[in-house]
């Protein structure tokens, strides 16, 4: 019984830590739009 509890607990802890590790990874940076920007658009954006 103790062996089964230990194995089950280990599996649950592994799932928790895997989920936490996934949540801690930074998101991918936003991608730049494809195309070109005209001079008028550059002045309007700041």
N, C-alpha and C positions, 0 to 999 in steps of 0.2 A: 504494500500500500504506500509506503513512504517513497519508494522508487518511482511509482506512477505519479504521485503528487509532485515530486521533485522535477520530473521530466515535463510534466504539464506546466508547472510554474515557470520553468526555464523557457519553454516555448512562448508563453504569454509575455514574459519580460522581453524576449527577443522581438516580438511583434511591437511592443510599446516603444522600445528603443529605436527600432527601424522607422516607425512612424515619426518619432521625435526628430530623428536625423533628417528625414525627408522634409519636415516642416522647417528645420533650421537652415536648409540650403537656400541661398539667395535666389530670387527669381531671375530669369533671363532678362538682359537689358532690352529695352524696346528697340525694335528694328526701325531703321530709317526708311522713309517712303521711297519708292522707286520713282525716278523722274528727275526733273531739273527745276530750279527755282529762278524766277525772273527777278530783275532788279527791283521792281515794284513790290513783289512779295517779300523780299528781304527787308525793305524799309518798313513795311507794315508789321512785321513780326517783332521788331525791337532792335 
